[in-house]
């Protein structure tokens, strides 16, 4: 009997230990969640206008109101931009909001390519300006606030003398099937289509060199100073490119993407070999008859406009098997601030329901009487599994007074590889009762074009995946570089574009999706504009992507908000795990045009930026 009792004590002890372990875990999680709720959100505005101070080769402008003269602040053995930074932040408000939920630091933008000076004696004819690097380090040392270091070097021009030199080398440029992209323009400034396909080209080597110089200077600062570093943003928006960058991101544009360099073509064949093992397995997957992997070329031609040697060369915005159904609608009968809902029917069967909530600045400019720009809607219809033939799409508005209002009909022709003329398919179901759109309803269906031909090429999703992996691989390179320095423990993050939730954007052109997911030691840093700043759709996406935390690296609602409204947005991000939130601060002299139209400033009325500045001041004071 005693032996039986003692034998039973073992399982009891184990159960007790497990219970204690679970209790300890729950307590730990509770403390972590409690601390997360208590953690303040670091407002880290990106201070603009510092380049003339950090880069003394540029002409010094007139100082911002209240700021010390640039020459006096920047020149000399201890020159830095610290005085200007502190002056601009002090004008915004105190370091802490009264409720303790907001803490004010700053983002120091360091344009990497601006650190180079021509020098005939240096390797490649350029050298790092050590004094400019020291001014960066002294700025960090001179401002006693948390700082996010933005190591900026994206396709947006920095105005650096080395840029046109680097752009003259095709190895540095993203390539379409016809060759390197030309230098483009964005908001009137040069836009350089730097490649993300190679790590051995000149642009990558110069970024490496500048990043090592900056990290080296910071590593020589006292440990207490380095402890102010709250994060490091890698490069800025990093993704694949395409022609006409400013206007060519839509599904209605000719589909020309990157990268088709020899490096990418060879890399794609290698990726297919690694995934499928044998060309026979690839052929079974595609339904193709390639002799070997080297015979497989990235899809690069539009079957509707170009002659193909084989079907697997076809690519367009829908070739991956989905087509955008999109437009805009305004129902004057809806209460102000409430989104309308749109239903999509395929061959009479209801397949989707989406809110009209996306920003449409084009509609707001053309129809200001509607009083809002949140009118866009979009549904991505998967057609890859549909039978070939002519299908019918119907779009209906859920009216404010009940019932459905018919907005329009489109026909899509799902084509087989043999390109036989499509046959009209019967309706699956009868459409529900609908009445014509009422007089108070304004709307437009942007896509798809009526009678559009759709061709699914299963090689295209593999190509899209490879292009997205190129973006991640490029960012991983710089993550590893910093991980080998004394800054290894400083959180590193992307500063990435968010194309997935834009009504008219074709996210496949950017191939940024994989870089928005966790990889390596890099955390999510994401640029949010318009509806994405304060819409539940972003937090839904955040939950689906399982992010352990994030930072809002660029923030602008594109409309004025009151202090209460802006405070609620900040609080939403804080409670969802945002570590930092950055917006642009670039002082504007009275009567002058803003250098950055998205900068919060009392003298910048663009996109409600003056009122957003006032709202931030009110929250801090």
C-alpha positions in Angstrom: 0.0 0.0 0.0 2.8 2.4 1.0 4.6 1.5 -2.2 1.5 2.3 -4.2 1.2 5.7 -2.5 4.8 6.5 -3.1 4.5 5.4 -6.8 1.6 7.8 -7.1 3.6 10.7 -5.7 5.8 10.9 -8.9 2.9 11.8 -11.3 1.5 14.1 -8.6 4.8 15.9 -8.3 5.2 16.2 -12.0 1.7 17.6 -12.4 2.4 20.1 -9.6 5.6 21.2 -11.3 3.8 21.6 -14.6 1.1 23.6 -12.9 3.6 25.9 -11.3 5.4 26.3 -14.7 2.2 27.2 -16.5 1.3 29.7 -13.7 4.8 31.2 -13.9 4.3 31.5 -17.7 0.9 33.1 -17.4 2.3 35.6 -14.8 5.2 36.4 -17.2 2.9 36.9 -20.1 0.6 39.1 -18.0 3.6 41.2 -16.9 4.8 41.5 -20.5 1.3 42.6 -21.7 1.0 45.0 -18.8 4.4 46.5 -19.5 3.5 46.7 -23.2 0.4 48.7 -22.3 2.5 51.0 -20.1 5.3 51.5 -22.6 5.0 55.0 -24.2 4.9 55.4 -27.9 8.1 57.1 -29.1 7.2 59.9 -31.5 10.4 60.1 -33.6 9.8 62.8 -36.2 12.2 62.8 -39.1 13.9 66.2 -39.0 14.2 67.8 -42.5 16.5 70.5 -43.6 19.6 69.3 -41.8 21.7 68.4 -44.9 23.3 71.8 -45.2 24.4 71.4 -41.6 25.5 67.8 -41.8 26.9 68.2 -45.4 28.9 71.5 -45.4 29.5 71.4 -49.1 25.9 72.5 -49.7 25.0 76.2 -49.4 23.5 77.0 -46.0 19.9 78.3 -46.1 18.3 80.8 -43.9 17.9 79.3 -40.4 14.4 78.2 -39.2 12.7 80.5 -36.7 14.4 80.1 -33.4 17.2 77.9 -34.7 20.9 78.9 -34.3 22.6 80.1 -37.5 23.7 77.0 -39.5 27.3 78.1 -39.9 27.8 78.8 -36.2 26.1 75.5 -35.2 27.7 73.3 -37.8 31.2 74.6 -38.4 34.2 74.1 -36.3 35.7 71.2 -34.4 32.5 70.4 -32.6 30.0 71.2 -35.3 26.8 69.2 -35.5 23.1 69.6 -36.2 22.2 69.1 -32.5 21.1 72.7 -31.9 18.8 72.7 -34.9 17.3 69.3 -33.9 16.6 70.4 -30.3 15.2 73.8 -31.4 12.7 72.1 -33.8 11.7 69.5 -31.2 11.3 72.0 -28.4 8.9 74.1 -30.6 6.8 71.0 -31.0 6.3 70.5 -27.3 7.6 68.8 -24.1 9.5 65.5 -24.1 6.5 63.7 -22.6 2.8 64.0 -23.0 0.9 64.8 -19.7 -0.5 61.2 -19.6 2.9 59.6 -20.2 1.8 57.7 -23.3 3.9 59.7 -25.7 7.6 60.3 -25.6 9.3 62.6 -28.1 12.6 61.7 -29.7 13.6 62.1 -33.3 14.7 60.4 -36.5 18.1 61.4 -37.8 18.2 61.0 -41.6 21.7 60.1 -42.8 21.8 60.2 -46.6 24.6 57.6 -47.2 25.5 58.7 -50.7 26.0 62.3 -49.6 28.9 61.2 -47.5 31.1 60.7 -50.6 33.5 63.3 -52.0 35.4 63.1 -55.3 39.0 62.3 -54.7 41.3 61.2 -57.6 43.6 59.5 -55.2 40.9 57.3 -53.7 39.7 53.9 -54.9 37.1 54.5 -57.6 37.7 58.3 -57.4 35.5 58.8 -54.3 36.2 58.8 -50.6 34.1 59.1 -47.4 34.0 62.6 -45.9 35.2 61.8 -42.4 34.2 65.2 -41.1 30.6 64.8 -42.3 30.5 61.4 -40.6 31.7 63.0 -37.4 29.0 65.6 -37.6 26.4 62.8 -37.6 28.0 61.2 -34.6 28.2 64.6 -32.7 24.6 65.2 -33.5 23.6 61.9 -31.8 25.9 62.9 -28.9 24.5 66.4 -28.6 20.8 65.7 -28.5 19.9 64.0 -25.2 16.8 62.2 -26.6 16.0 58.8 -28.0 17.0 58.7 -31.7 16.1 56.5 -34.6 19.0 56.4 -37.1 17.7 56.3 -40.7 20.5 55.1 -42.9 18.9 56.4 -46.0 19.8 55.2 -49.5 16.8 54.4 -51.6 15.8 55.1 -55.2 14.8 58.6 -54.2 17.6 61.0 -55.0 19.8 62.4 -52.2 21.2 65.1 -54.5 24.6 63.5 -54.1 27.3 64.2 -56.7 28.1 60.4 -56.8 24.6 59.5 -58.0 24.9 60.2 -61.7 28.2 58.5 -61.7 26.8 55.3 -60.2 23.8 55.6 -62.6 26.1 55.5 -65.6 27.0 51.9 -64.8 24.2 49.5 -66.0 25.2 47.0 -63.3 23.7 49.4 -60.7 20.3 49.7 -62.4 17.2 47.5 -62.3 16.6 45.9 -65.7 13.4 45.3 -67.7 13.4 42.7 -70.5 14.6 45.5 -72.8 17.5 46.6 -70.6 18.2 49.0 -67.7 15.5 51.4 -66.6 16.3 55.1 -67.3 16.6 57.6 -64.5 13.1 58.7 -63.7 11.5 61.6 -61.9 9.4 61.7 -58.7 7.8 64.9 -57.4 10.1 66.8 -59.8 13.3 65.2 -58.4 15.5 62.5 -59.9 14.6 58.9 -59.1 17.4 56.4 -59.6 16.3 52.8 -60.3 18.9 51.1 -58.2 19.0 47.3 -58.6 18.3 44.9 -55.7 19.4 41.9 -57.7 23.1 42.1 -57.0 25.4 42.5 -54.0 28.6 42.9 -55.9 27.8 46.1 -57.8 28.9 49.7 -57.2 25.8 51.0 -55.5 25.8 48.2 -53.0 29.6 48.6 -52.3 29.2 52.4 -51.7 26.2 51.8 -49.4 28.4 49.2 -47.5 31.2 51.7 -47.2 29.1 54.5 -45.9 27.2 52.3 -43.5 30.5 51.0 -42.1 31.8 54.5 -41.7 28.7 55.7 -39.8 28.5 52.7 -37.5 32.2 53.0 -36.8 31.9 56.6 -35.7 28.9 55.7 -33.5 30.8 52.8 -32.0 33.4 55.2 -30.8 30.9 57.2 -28.8 30.4 56.5 -25.1 28.1 53.5 -24.3 25.7 55.8 -22.5 25.3 57.9 -25.7 24.8 54.8 -27.9 22.1 53.7 -25.5 19.9 56.5 -26.9 19.7 54.6 -30.2 16.1 53.4 -30.3 16.3 51.8 -33.8 18.0 51.7 -37.1 16.0 52.0 -40.4 17.7 50.1 -43.3 17.9 52.1 -46.5 14.3 53.2 -46.9 11.7 51.9 -49.3 13.4 48.9 -50.9 11.5 47.0 -53.6 11.4 46.1 -57.3 10.9 49.0 -59.8 9.1 49.6 -63.1 8.8 52.4 -65.7 7.1 55.7 -64.9 7.4 55.2 -61.1 5.2 58.1 -60.1 2.2 57.1 -62.2 2.8 53.6 -63.4 1.8 51.5 -60.3 -1.7 50.8 -61.4 -3.3 47.7 -63.0 -4.3 49.8 -66.0 -0.7 50.4 -67.1 1.4 48.2 -69.4 3.0 45.5 -67.3 6.8 46.0 -67.3 8.7 45.0 -64.1 12.2 44.2 -62.9 14.6 42.5 -62.6 15.6 40.7 -65.8 19.4 41.2 -65.6 21.6 38.2 -66.4 22.1 37.7 -62.6 18.3 37.5 -62.1 17.8 35.1 -65.0 20.5 32.7 -63.8 19.2 33.1 -60.2 15.6 32.2 -61.2 16.8 29.0 -63.0 18.8 28.1 -59.9 15.8 28.8 -57.6 13.6 26.5 -59.7 16.2 23.8 -59.7 16.4 24.0 -55.9 12.6 23.9 -55.4 11.7 21.2 -57.9 14.9 19.1 -58.0 14.3 17.8 -61.6 13.0 19.4 -64.7 10.5 16.6 -64.9 8.9 17.7 -61.6 8.8 21.3 -62.9 7.1 20.1 -66.1 4.5 18.2 -64.2 3.8 21.3 -62.1 3.5 23.6 -65.1 2.2 21.2 -67.7 5.3 22.2 -69.8 7.9 20.4 -71.7 11.2 22.1 -70.9 14.4 20.1 -71.7 16.3 21.5 -68.7 16.2 24.3 -66.2 18.4 26.6 -68.3 15.7 26.6 -70.9 13.2 28.2 -68.5 13.2 32.0 -68.9 11.4 34.5 -66.6 8.0 35.4 -68.1 8.5 38.7 -69.9 5.9 39.1 -72.7 2.2 40.0 -72.8 0.3 37.5 -74.9 -2.2 40.2 -75.8 0.4 42.5 -77.3 3.5 40.5 -78.2 4.4 37.3 -80.0 5.3 34.4 -77.7 7.7 31.6 -78.4 5.8 29.5 -75.8 3.0 30.1 -73.4 5.2 30.3 -70.4 6.6 33.7 -71.5 3.3 35.4 -70.8 3.0 37.9 -68.0 0.7 40.8 -67.1 -1.0 42.1 -64.0 -3.4 39.2 -63.9 -1.1 36.3 -65.1 -0.6 35.1 -61.5 -4.3 34.0 -61.4 -6.0 37.0 -59.9 -7.7 40.1 -61.4 -8.6 43.3 -59.7 -12.2 44.3 -59.6 -12.1 47.9 -58.4 -13.7 51.4 -58.5 -15.2 54.0 -56.3 -18.6 54.9 -55.0 -20.3 57.5 -52.9 -23.8 57.1 -51.4 -25.1 60.5 -50.4 -27.8 58.7 -48.3 -25.1 57.2 -46.0 -24.4 59.0 -42.7 -21.2 61.1 -42.8 -18.1 59.0 -42.0 -19.8 55.6 -42.7 -18.3 53.5 -45.5 -20.5 52.0 -48.2 -20.3 48.3 -49.0 -20.0 46.8 -52.4 -20.9 43.2 -53.5 -19.3 41.3 -56.3 -21.2 38.6 -58.1 -19.7 36.0 -60.5 -22.1 34.4 -62.9 -24.9 35.3 -60.5 -23.1 33.9 -57.4 -22.0 36.2 -54.6 -18.2 35.9 -54.2 -17.2 39.0 -52.3 -18.2 42.0 -50.2 -15.8 44.9 -49.6 -16.0 48.4 -48.1 -15.5 51.6 -50.1 -12.9 53.0 -47.7 -9.7 53.6 -49.7 -8.3 57.1 -50.3 -9.0 58.3 -53.8 -7.3 61.7 -54.1 -8.0 61.7 -57.9 -11.8 61.6 -57.2 -11.5 64.1 -54.4 -9.9 66.6 -56.7 -12.3 66.0 -59.6 -15.5 65.8 -57.4 -14.8 68.0 -54.3 -18.5 68.3 -53.7 -18.6 64.7 -52.5 -16.8 65.9 -49.4 -14.6 62.9 -48.9 -11.8 61.0 -50.6 -12.5 57.6 -48.9 -14.4 56.2 -51.7 -12.3 53.5 -53.3 -13.0 49.8 -53.2 -11.3 46.7 -54.5 -11.8 42.9 -54.7 -9.1 40.6 -56.1 -10.9 37.8 -57.9 -9.1 34.5 -58.3 -9.8 33.1 -61.7 -7.0 30.5 -62.0 -9.4 27.7 -61.1 -12.4 28.9 -63.2 -13.3 27.0 -66.4 -12.4 28.7 -69.6 -15.1 30.8 -71.1 -16.9 34.1 -70.9 -17.9 34.9 -67.3 -20.2 37.7 -66.1 -19.3 40.0 -63.2 -21.9 42.2 -61.5 -21.2 45.0 -59.0 -23.9 46.1 -56.5 -24.0 48.7 -53.8 -25.7 47.9 -50.5 -27.9 51.0 -50.2 -28.2 53.0 -47.1 -32.0 52.5 -47.1 -31.7 48.8 -47.7 -31.7 46.7 -50.9 -29.1 46.5 -53.6 -28.4 49.0 -56.3 -26.8 47.8 -59.5 -23.6 49.6 -60.4 -22.6 47.8 -63.5 -21.7 44.6 -65.4 -18.4 43.5 -66.8 -17.5 40.3 -68.7 -14.2 38.5 -68.4 -12.9 35.9 -70.8 -10.9 33.2 -69.1 -8.6 31.8 -71.8 -7.0 28.4 -72.1 -3.4 28.0 -73.4 -4.7 27.1 -76.8 -6.5 30.5 -77.1 -9.8 29.1 -78.4 -12.6 31.7 -78.8 -14.3 31.9 -75.4 -17.9 30.5 -75.1 -20.4 32.2 -72.9 -21.0 30.2 -69.7 -24.5 29.9 -68.1 -25.3 31.8 -64.9 -24.7 29.7 -61.7 -27.5 31.5 -59.9 -30.1 34.2 -60.6 -29.0 37.6 -59.3 -30.9 38.9 -56.3 -33.3 41.8 -56.9 -31.5 45.0 -57.7 -32.6 48.5 -58.7 -30.6 51.0 -60.7 -28.3 53.3 -58.8 -30.2 56.2 -57.2 -29.7 59.9 -57.9 -27.6 60.3 -54.8 -25.1 57.6 -55.8 -21.9 58.6 -57.6 -19.7 55.8 -58.8 -17.3 54.4 -61.3 -15.9 50.9 -62.1 -12.2 51.1 -62.9 -11.4 47.5 -63.6 -11.5 45.1 -65.2 -12.1 46.4 -68.7 -15.2 44.8 -70.2 -14.4 41.7 -72.2 -10.9 41.5 -70.8 -9.0 38.3 -71.8 -7.3 36.6 -68.8 -4.5 34.1 -69.1 -3.2 32.2 -66.1 0.5 31.2 -66.3 1.5 29.1 -63.2 5.2 30.1 -63.8 4.3 33.8 -62.9 3.7 33.1 -59.2 7.1 31.4 -59.0 8.7 34.4 -60.7 6.9 36.8 -58.4 8.1 34.8 -55.4 11.7 34.9 -56.7 11.5 38.7 -57.2 10.2 39.2 -53.7 13.0 37.0 -52.3 15.5 39.3 -54.1 14.2 42.2 -52.0 14.6 40.3 -48.8 18.0 39.0 -49.7 19.2 42.6 -50.4 18.0 43.9 -47.0 19.5 40.8 -45.2 22.9 41.8 -46.6 22.8 45.1 -44.6 21.3 43.5 -41.6 24.3 41.1 -41.4 26.6 44.1 -41.9 25.3 45.9 -38.8 25.0 42.7 -36.8 28.8 42.5 -37.0 29.2 45.9 -35.3 28.8 47.3 -31.8 25.2 48.3 -32.9 24.1 44.6 -33.2 21.7 45.1 -30.2 20.0 48.1 -31.6 16.7 47.1 -33.2 16.9 47.1 -37.0 13.8 47.6 -39.1 12.7 48.1 -42.6 11.2 51.4 -43.8 9.0 49.7 -46.3 6.1 50.6 -48.6 2.6 49.2 -48.0 1.1 48.6 -51.4 -1.2 45.7 -50.5 -4.1 47.9 -49.3 -4.2 50.5 -52.1 -7.3 50.5 -54.3 -5.5 51.1 -57.6 -2.0 49.8 -56.9 -0.6 46.6 -58.4 1.4 45.1 -55.5 3.1 42.6 -57.8 5.1 45.4 -59.4 6.8 46.2 -56.1 7.3 42.6 -54.9 7.6 43.9 -51.4 5.3 41.4 -49.7 8.0 39.1 -48.2 9.9 42.0 -46.8 6.8 42.9 -44.8 7.1 39.6 -42.9 9.6 38.8 -40.2 13.1 37.8 -41.5 16.5 37.6 -39.8 16.7 40.1 -37.0 14.9 42.8 -38.9 11.6 44.1 -37.5 8.8 45.6 -39.5 9.0 49.3 -40.2 6.2 50.4 -42.5 5.1 53.7 -44.2 1.4 54.5 -43.6 -0.4 57.1 -45.5 -4.1 58.0 -45.9 -6.6 55.4 -44.7 -3.9 52.9 -43.6 -2.9 55.2 -40.7 -6.2 54.8 -38.8 -8.2 52.1 -40.4 -8.9 48.7 -38.8 -7.7 47.0 -42.1 -4.1 47.7 -41.2 -4.4 46.1 -37.8 -6.2 43.2 -39.3 -3.3 42.8 -41.7 -0.9 43.1 -38.8 -2.6 40.3 -36.9 -2.6 38.0 -40.0 1.1 38.7 -40.6 2.0 37.7 -37.0 4.3 40.6 -36.4 6.0 40.6 -32.9 6.1 44.4 -33.0 6.4 47.2 -35.5 7.3 50.8 -36.1 5.5 53.3 -38.3 8.4 54.8 -40.1 6.4 57.4 -42.1 3.0 58.6 -41.0 0.6 61.0 -42.6 -3.3 60.7 -42.6 -3.5 63.0 -45.7 -6.2 65.0 -44.0 -6.5 67.2 -40.9 -7.3 65.6 -37.6 -8.2 67.2 -34.3 -6.1 66.5 -31.2 -8.6 64.0 -29.9 -8.7 62.2 -33.3 -4.9 62.1 -33.7 -4.5 61.0 -30.1 -6.8 58.1 -30.7 -4.8 57.1 -33.7 -1.5 57.2 -31.7 -3.1 55.2 -29.0 -4.3 52.6 -31.4 -0.8 52.1 -32.7 0.7 52.1 -29.1 -1.8 49.4 -28.0 -1.2 47.3 -31.1 2.6 47.1 -30.4 4.1 50.1 -32.2 7.5 50.9 -30.8 8.0 54.2 -32.7 6.0 56.5 -35.0 7.7 58.9 -37.3 6.4 61.8 -39.3 8.3 64.5 -41.2 9.2 67.8 -39.5 10.7 70.2 -41.9 10.3 73.9 -41.0 8.7 76.1 -43.6 9.5 79.8 -43.8 6.3 81.9 -44.0 5.3 82.5 -47.6 7.6 79.8 -49.0 6.5 76.5 -50.5 7.2 73.5 -48.3 10.3 71.5 -49.3 8.4 68.4 -48.2 4.6 68.5 -48.8 4.0 65.8 -46.1 5.9 67.6 -43.4 4.0 68.7 -40.3 4.5 72.4 -39.9 2.4 75.5 -39.1 3.1 77.0 -42.5 2.4 73.9 -44.6 -1.4 73.6 -45.5 -0.8 70.6 -47.8 -2.9 67.6 -46.8 -3.8 69.3 -43.5 -0.2 69.2 -42.3 -0.5 72.5 -40.4 -3.5 71.2 -38.4 -1.7 67.9 -37.7 1.2 69.9 -36.3 -1.2 71.8 -34.1 -2.9 68.6 -33.0 0.4 67.0 -32.0 1.4 70.2 -30.0 -1.9 70.0 -28.2 -1.4 66.3 -27.3 2.1 67.1 -25.9 1.0 70.2 -24.0 
